[in-house]
Each structure stands twice: as structure tokens, then as C-alpha cells.
Amino acid sequence: MANIFCSNVSFKKSESDLKDLFSDFGVVDRCKIVLDKDTGKSRGFAFVEMADGDGSRAIKALNGFEFGGRELVVKIATPKP
């Protein structure tokens, strides 16, 4: 399972929009846009989980892709130290 970090996500986009974008590369098991605790608004980044092969293809295709007026940064998520 690939855990993918996606930053520079437009504040106007929803989890459904992001899931639809990644679904072009395979089955999306989970998609979560991180929200600010106080305001409940998007913090501009998300995590997407997909099968390893599908995730690799999505990363290659979507890193630098313009989505909602912003250029996405897409890479494998690294665990917190």
C-alpha cells in the first residue's frame, strides 16, 4: 500500500475532487484532506492511499500537475520522526 502525500492542494477542492483525480490511476483506498483544528478549513495538503503500482503511476503523473489553479506536489509520505 502506497501512502501518498499531496501538498499545495487548492482550498476550493474537496476530498471527492482529489479522489476523482487519483482514481484515473487506480483504486483509491483512502483520501483525506487535513483540516485546521480551530477553523475546520483545509490546510492545503492531503494523504491518499492506493496500491503500490497505482500509487507510483499517480505520483509520476500528478507531481507538478495543475489542479484547481495550483501546482500539486505529490510524493511518497514519510513517517513523522
Buried (B, 14 or more C-beta within 10 A) or exposed (E): EBBBBBBBBBEEBEBEBBBEBBBEBBEBBEBEBEEEEEEEEBBBBBBBBBBEEBBBBBBEBBBEEEBBEBEBBBEEEEEEE
